[in-house]
Amino acid sequence: MAPDRAIAAQARPEQEFFCFRVGDLRLGVPSENVLEVLRAGLLTPLPRAPSFLLGVTGHRGEVLPVMDLLRFLAKGEARIMPRTRIFVGVSGSYVAGVVADTVLGLRRILVSDILPPPVGADAATEHMLGVVAGPTAEETINLLNFSKLLQTARQRAVAR
């Protein structure tokens, strides 16, 4: 009989995160939420879509919505450049592409090194699992609750 996932997660001293940079932010999402990384291709804009939804792209015969996390978190606006990547994120039945300026790779982070999100900092903190402090402020990684983020994004997009 397999152990309960929550109990197994608590037993792990470290967790693996997919880390990337978008704008000035260094972010991480649990690696189990990332399927693959793609080169940013042509996006088809959607009429009357929320500003954080840049459009859709074809991927493996499916239509993949592509999100701009900077707009979603009210931290600016991502730019699609030749070196821009899109990672395919998944949570349950929700699948979306997310713009990343730079892929930093997979990082194993000790659970004990994850600090709680700052209290009352801004609206983005509601989508955070925590923060991993780096040697400098620029190297701090904000860990996102990707499941909650996708669920909220879907609610905002459908509510329009």
BANU-589589 format. One line per 10 residues: their letters; for each residue x, y, z of N, C-alpha, C. Coordinates in nm, 3 decimals, always signed. Example, Ala and Ser with C-alpha at 12.3 -4.5 7.8 and 13.67 -1.06 7.14 Angstrom:
<rs>
AS = +1.319 -0.569 +0.780 +1.230 -0.450 +0.780 +1.320 -0.330 +0.780 | +1.285 -0.225 +0.708 +1.367 -0.106 +0.714 +1.290 +0.003 +0.787 $
</rs>
This chain:
<rs>
MAPDRAIAAQ = +0.085 -0.118 +0.000 +0.000 +0.000 +0.000 +0.090 +0.125 +0.000 | +0.063 +0.216 -0.091 +0.144 +0.337 -0.105 +0.112 +0.434 +0.009 | +0.215 +0.508 +0.056 +0.189 +0.607 +0.163 +0.109 +0.725 +0.109 | +0.036 +0.789 +0.197 -0.040 +0.909 +0.163 +0.057 +1.016 +0.112 | +0.019 +1.089 +0.005 +0.109 +1.189 -0.054 +0.149 +1.298 +0.044 | +0.056 +1.342 +0.127 +0.087 +1.448 +0.223 +0.190 +1.400 +0.325 | +0.175 +1.276 +0.370 +0.271 +1.219 +0.465 +0.406 +1.201 +0.398 | +0.406 +1.154 +0.274 +0.531 +1.136 +0.201 +0.602 +1.269 +0.179 | +0.525 +1.375 +0.150 +0.584 +1.508 +0.129 +0.648 +1.559 +0.257 | +0.584 +1.533 +0.371 +0.640 +1.579 +0.498 +0.767 +1.503 +0.533 $
ARPEQEFFCF = +0.777 +1.378 +0.488 +0.893 +1.296 +0.519 +1.016 +1.338 +0.438 | +0.994 +1.408 +0.326 +1.105 +1.450 +0.241 +1.175 +1.572 +0.301 | +1.306 +1.566 +0.318 +1.376 +1.682 +0.370 +1.397 +1.791 +0.265 | +1.379 +1.756 +0.137 +1.396 +1.856 +0.031 +1.288 +1.836 -0.074 | +1.268 +1.942 -0.152 +1.169 +1.941 -0.256 +1.235 +1.993 -0.383 | +1.190 +1.945 -0.498 +1.248 +1.988 -0.625 +1.158 +2.093 -0.689 | +1.220 +2.203 -0.732 +1.149 +2.313 -0.795 +1.210 +2.344 -0.931 | +1.123 +2.377 -1.027 +1.165 +2.428 -1.157 +1.179 +2.578 -1.140 | +1.301 +2.631 -1.157 +1.327 +2.773 -1.133 +1.349 +2.846 -1.265 | +1.300 +2.968 -1.271 +1.312 +3.049 -1.391 +1.310 +3.196 -1.353 $
RVGDLRLGVP = +1.344 +3.279 -1.451 +1.343 +3.423 -1.429 +1.249 +3.485 -1.532 | +1.169 +3.579 -1.486 +1.084 +3.658 -1.574 +1.090 +3.800 -1.521 | +1.132 +3.893 -1.606 +1.155 +4.030 -1.560 +1.262 +4.029 -1.454 | +1.238 +4.098 -1.343 +1.334 +4.101 -1.232 +1.307 +3.991 -1.128 | +1.206 +3.910 -1.152 +1.168 +3.807 -1.054 +1.233 +3.673 -1.083 | +1.281 +3.611 -0.977 +1.328 +3.471 -0.984 +1.220 +3.389 -0.915 | +1.161 +3.297 -0.992 +1.047 +3.221 -0.942 +1.075 +3.072 -0.950 | +1.002 +2.997 -0.872 +1.010 +2.853 -0.875 +0.873 +2.793 -0.858 | +0.848 +2.683 -0.929 +0.724 +2.607 -0.913 +0.762 +2.462 -0.887 | +0.682 +2.389 -0.812 +0.714 +2.248 -0.788 +0.735 +2.175 -0.921 $
SENVLEVLRA = +0.839 +2.095 -0.929 +0.873 +2.030 -1.056 +0.763 +1.939 -1.107 | +0.679 +1.886 -1.018 +0.571 +1.799 -1.065 +0.466 +1.876 -1.143 | +0.469 +2.009 -1.139 +0.376 +2.092 -1.215 +0.429 +2.132 -1.353 | +0.549 +2.087 -1.389 +0.608 +2.126 -1.517 +0.625 +2.004 -1.606 | +0.567 +2.012 -1.727 +0.578 +1.902 -1.821 +0.700 +1.915 -1.911 | +0.721 +2.034 -1.967 +0.833 +2.055 -2.057 +0.854 +2.203 -2.081 | +0.966 +2.235 -2.149 +1.001 +2.372 -2.182 +1.010 +2.383 -2.334 | +0.950 +2.489 -2.389 +0.947 +2.512 -2.533 +1.008 +2.646 -2.568 | +1.048 +2.660 -2.692 +1.084 +2.792 -2.744 +0.953 +2.867 -2.768 | +0.955 +2.995 -2.739 +0.835 +3.076 -2.763 +0.815 +3.089 -2.913 $
GLLTPLPRAP = +0.699 +3.050 -2.960 +0.667 +3.059 -3.103 +0.562 +3.166 -3.126 | +0.491 +3.150 -3.233 +0.386 +3.246 -3.266 +0.267 +3.226 -3.173 | +0.217 +3.337 -3.124 +0.099 +3.335 -3.037 -0.017 +3.399 -3.111 | -0.133 +3.338 -3.098 -0.255 +3.394 -3.156 -0.330 +3.465 -3.044 | -0.343 +3.598 -3.053 -0.414 +3.671 -2.947 -0.562 +3.633 -2.944 | -0.620 +3.641 -2.826 -0.762 +3.612 -2.810 -0.837 +3.742 -2.782 | -0.946 +3.765 -2.853 -1.023 +3.888 -2.827 -1.087 +3.882 -2.689 | -1.091 +3.994 -2.623 -1.155 +4.013 -2.492 -1.101 +3.919 -2.384 | -0.979 +3.874 -2.399 -0.915 +3.791 -2.297 -0.850 +3.883 -2.193 | -0.832 +3.835 -2.070 -0.763 +3.918 -1.970 -0.621 +3.949 -2.016 $
SFLLGVTGHR = -0.566 +4.059 -1.970 -0.434 +4.105 -2.017 -0.322 +4.005 -1.987 | -0.336 +3.923 -1.881 -0.230 +3.827 -1.850 -0.229 +3.708 -1.945 | -0.335 +3.691 -2.024 -0.341 +3.582 -2.122 -0.292 +3.637 -2.255 | -0.168 +3.604 -2.291 -0.106 +3.661 -2.410 -0.167 +3.606 -2.539 | -0.223 +3.489 -2.532 -0.283 +3.425 -2.649 -0.272 +3.275 -2.637 | -0.285 +3.209 -2.751 -0.273 +3.064 -2.754 -0.172 +3.023 -2.860 | -0.119 +2.904 -2.844 -0.027 +2.847 -2.941 -0.060 +2.700 -2.957 | -0.026 +2.646 -3.071 -0.045 +2.504 -3.093 +0.070 +2.425 -3.033 | +0.037 +2.318 -2.962 +0.141 +2.235 -2.901 +0.093 +2.089 -2.900 | +0.164 +2.006 -2.975 +0.132 +1.862 -2.982 -0.014 +1.837 -3.016 $
GEVLPVMDLL = -0.066 +1.915 -3.110 -0.203 +1.897 -3.155 -0.309 +1.957 -3.064 | -0.268 +2.026 -2.961 -0.362 +2.088 -2.867 -0.344 +2.240 -2.869 | -0.445 +2.311 -2.823 -0.437 +2.457 -2.809 -0.391 +2.485 -2.667 | -0.280 +2.558 -2.655 -0.220 +2.587 -2.525 -0.231 +2.736 -2.494 | -0.307 +2.775 -2.391 -0.309 +2.916 -2.352 -0.174 +2.955 -2.291 | -0.128 +3.076 -2.318 +0.003 +3.122 -2.270 -0.018 +3.243 -2.179 | +0.037 +3.232 -2.056 +0.022 +3.336 -1.954 +0.147 +3.420 -1.938 | +0.126 +3.545 -1.904 +0.233 +3.635 -1.863 +0.221 +3.650 -1.711 | +0.312 +3.587 -1.637 +0.306 +3.592 -1.491 +0.327 +3.732 -1.437 | +0.409 +3.812 -1.505 +0.431 +3.949 -1.457 +0.300 +4.027 -1.456 $
RFLAKGEARI = +0.222 +4.016 -1.560 +0.093 +4.083 -1.563 -0.003 +4.023 -1.461 | -0.004 +3.890 -1.451 -0.093 +3.824 -1.358 -0.065 +3.867 -1.214 | +0.063 +3.879 -1.180 +0.102 +3.917 -1.044 +0.114 +4.069 -1.026 | +0.077 +4.145 -1.129 +0.085 +4.292 -1.128 +0.226 +4.340 -1.098 | +0.324 +4.280 -1.168 +0.466 +4.316 -1.149 +0.530 +4.370 -1.276 | +0.450 +4.399 -1.377 +0.506 +4.450 -1.502 +0.450 +4.374 -1.621 | +0.535 +4.359 -1.723 +0.491 +4.295 -1.846 +0.608 +4.220 -1.908 | +0.585 +4.095 -1.946 +0.689 +4.014 -2.010 +0.700 +4.051 -2.158 | +0.820 +4.037 -2.210 +0.843 +4.061 -2.353 +0.886 +3.930 -2.417 | +0.827 +3.899 -2.531 +0.865 +3.779 -2.605 +0.983 +3.816 -2.694 $
MPRTRIFVGV = +1.097 +3.756 -2.665 +1.221 +3.780 -2.740 +1.265 +3.648 -2.803 | +1.367 +3.651 -2.890 +1.413 +3.526 -2.951 +1.457 +3.418 -2.851 | +1.507 +3.457 -2.736 +1.554 +3.358 -2.637 +1.448 +3.324 -2.530 | +1.329 +3.381 -2.545 +1.222 +3.356 -2.449 +1.178 +3.210 -2.457 | +1.147 +3.153 -2.342 +1.098 +3.016 -2.335 +0.958 +3.016 -2.274 | +0.887 +2.910 -2.300 +0.756 +2.888 -2.240 +0.761 +2.751 -2.175 | +0.725 +2.746 -2.047 +0.716 +2.613 -1.987 +0.570 +2.573 -1.979 | +0.547 +2.445 -2.004 +0.412 +2.391 -2.000 +0.386 +2.345 -1.858 | +0.294 +2.415 -1.792 +0.260 +2.384 -1.654 +0.126 +2.312 -1.646 | +0.114 +2.225 -1.549 -0.009 +2.148 -1.534 -0.047 +2.138 -1.387 $
SGSYVAGVVA = -0.177 +2.140 -1.364 -0.231 +2.116 -1.231 -0.367 +2.052 -1.252 | -0.379 +1.925 -1.220 -0.504 +1.854 -1.246 -0.532 +1.853 -1.394 | -0.650 +1.902 -1.432 -0.687 +1.906 -1.573 -0.649 +2.038 -1.640 | -0.595 +2.133 -1.563 -0.556 +2.263 -1.619 -0.414 +2.255 -1.674 | -0.397 +2.301 -1.798 -0.266 +2.306 -1.862 -0.250 +2.445 -1.922 | -0.133 +2.507 -1.901 -0.108 +2.640 -1.957 +0.041 +2.657 -1.982 | +0.072 +2.739 -2.080 +0.210 +2.779 -2.103 +0.238 +2.904 -2.022 | +0.359 +2.916 -1.971 +0.398 +3.033 -1.891 +0.528 +3.089 -1.948 | +0.531 +3.219 -1.972 +0.649 +3.285 -2.029 +0.762 +3.290 -1.927 | +0.882 +3.254 -1.971 +1.002 +3.261 -1.888 +1.113 +3.326 -1.970 $
DTVLGLRRIL = +1.175 +3.432 -1.915 +1.287 +3.495 -1.984 +1.408 +3.402 -1.987 | +1.434 +3.339 -1.874 +1.549 +3.249 -1.861 +1.509 +3.130 -1.775 | +1.547 +3.012 -1.818 +1.526 +2.892 -1.738 +1.651 +2.871 -1.653 | +1.632 +2.867 -1.522 +1.743 +2.847 -1.429 +1.765 +2.699 -1.399 | +1.665 +2.617 -1.427 +1.679 +2.473 -1.411 +1.609 +2.420 -1.287 | +1.633 +2.292 -1.261 +1.575 +2.227 -1.144 +1.665 +2.248 -1.024 | +1.604 +2.280 -0.911 +1.680 +2.301 -0.788 +1.617 +2.220 -0.677 | +1.699 +2.148 -0.604 +1.651 +2.078 -0.484 +1.670 +2.175 -0.368 | +1.561 +2.202 -0.300 +1.562 +2.301 -0.192 +1.520 +2.231 -0.063 | +1.600 +2.249 +0.040 +1.565 +2.193 +0.170 +1.436 +2.258 +0.219 $
VSDILPPPVG = +1.344 +2.177 +0.264 +1.216 +2.229 +0.314 +1.242 +2.326 +0.430 | +1.345 +2.299 +0.508 +1.378 +2.387 +0.621 +1.429 +2.524 +0.576 | +1.474 +2.537 +0.451 +1.523 +2.665 +0.398 +1.412 +2.752 +0.341 | +1.292 +2.698 +0.331 +1.180 +2.774 +0.274 +1.116 +2.859 +0.383 | +1.126 +2.989 +0.364 +1.069 +3.086 +0.459 +0.925 +3.114 +0.419 | +0.840 +3.151 +0.513 +0.701 +3.185 +0.478 +0.697 +3.311 +0.392 | +0.592 +3.324 +0.309 +0.581 +3.445 +0.227 +0.568 +3.568 +0.316 | +0.616 +3.684 +0.269 +0.602 +3.806 +0.349 +0.455 +3.839 +0.372 | +0.422 +3.880 +0.492 +0.284 +3.910 +0.527 +0.248 +4.049 +0.475 | +0.136 +4.057 +0.404 +0.083 +4.185 +0.359 +0.169 +4.258 +0.258 $
ADAATEHMLG = +0.261 +4.189 +0.190 +0.349 +4.256 +0.095 +0.269 +4.308 -0.025 | +0.200 +4.221 -0.096 +0.115 +4.260 -0.208 +0.024 +4.144 -0.244 | -0.055 +4.162 -0.349 -0.151 +4.059 -0.389 -0.082 +3.932 -0.436 | +0.041 +3.942 -0.483 +0.113 +3.824 -0.534 +0.141 +3.722 -0.424 | +0.148 +3.764 -0.300 +0.183 +3.672 -0.192 +0.077 +3.564 -0.171 | -0.046 +3.588 -0.214 -0.149 +3.485 -0.198 -0.121 +3.362 -0.285 | -0.035 +3.375 -0.384 -0.001 +3.264 -0.472 +0.137 +3.206 -0.441 | +0.193 +3.242 -0.328 +0.327 +3.196 -0.294 +0.325 +3.083 -0.190 | +0.415 +2.988 -0.210 +0.439 +2.883 -0.110 +0.538 +2.932 -0.006 | +0.632 +3.014 -0.052 +0.735 +3.064 +0.037 +0.847 +3.130 -0.040 $
VVAGPTAEET = +0.954 +3.160 +0.031 +1.069 +3.230 -0.026 +1.196 +3.158 +0.016 | +1.290 +3.147 -0.076 +1.421 +3.093 -0.044 +1.521 +3.206 -0.061 | +1.579 +3.247 +0.049 +1.674 +3.359 +0.046 +1.803 +3.315 -0.021 | +1.855 +3.401 -0.107 +1.983 +3.376 -0.171 +2.091 +3.458 -0.104 | +2.217 +3.443 -0.150 +2.326 +3.521 -0.093 +2.304 +3.673 -0.108 | +2.234 +3.711 -0.216 +2.199 +3.852 -0.237 +2.049 +3.860 -0.261 | +1.992 +3.979 -0.249 +1.849 +3.998 -0.270 +1.807 +3.958 -0.412 | +1.896 +3.979 -0.510 +1.867 +3.945 -0.650 +1.859 +3.794 -0.672 | +1.916 +3.716 -0.581 +1.916 +3.571 -0.597 +1.809 +3.501 -0.514 | +1.722 +3.577 -0.452 +1.610 +3.520 -0.378 +1.511 +3.459 -0.475 $
INLLNFSKLL = +1.459 +3.342 -0.441 +1.363 +3.273 -0.527 +1.227 +3.270 -0.458 | +1.127 +3.320 -0.526 +0.990 +3.316 -0.477 +0.925 +3.188 -0.529 | +0.879 +3.105 -0.439 +0.818 +2.977 -0.477 +0.667 +2.994 -0.488 | +0.615 +2.957 -0.604 +0.474 +2.977 -0.633 +0.392 +2.851 -0.606 | +0.271 +2.873 -0.558 +0.172 +2.766 -0.547 +0.106 +2.758 -0.684 | +0.164 +2.679 -0.774 +0.122 +2.679 -0.914 -0.022 +2.631 -0.930 | -0.064 +2.536 -0.850 -0.201 +2.486 -0.859 -0.301 +2.598 -0.830 | -0.277 +2.673 -0.725 -0.366 +2.784 -0.690 -0.360 +2.892 -0.797 | -0.240 +2.920 -0.847 -0.222 +3.022 -0.950 -0.303 +2.988 -1.075 | -0.294 +2.863 -1.122 -0.369 +2.824 -1.242 -0.520 +2.829 -1.217 $
QTARQRAVAR = -0.561 +2.787 -1.101 -0.704 +2.790 -1.068 -0.755 +2.934 -1.067 | -0.682 +3.026 -1.006 -0.721 +3.166 -1.002 -0.721 +3.226 -1.142 | -0.620 +3.195 -1.222 -0.613 +3.246 -1.360 -0.733 +3.200 -1.441 | -0.768 +3.075 -1.425 -0.884 +3.022 -1.498 -1.012 +3.093 -1.452 | -1.028 +3.114 -1.324 -1.147 +3.183 -1.274 -1.156 +3.325 -1.329 | -1.042 +3.395 -1.333 -1.041 +3.532 -1.385 -1.072 +3.534 -1.534 | -1.022 +3.436 -1.609 -1.044 +3.432 -1.753 -1.189 +3.397 -1.787 | -1.247 +3.304 -1.712 -1.384 +3.260 -1.738 -1.485 +3.364 -1.691 | -1.455 +3.439 -1.590 -1.546 +3.539 -1.534 -1.573 +3.654 -1.629 | -1.490 +3.670 -1.730 -1.506 +3.783 -1.823 -1.620 +3.763 -1.917 $
</rs>
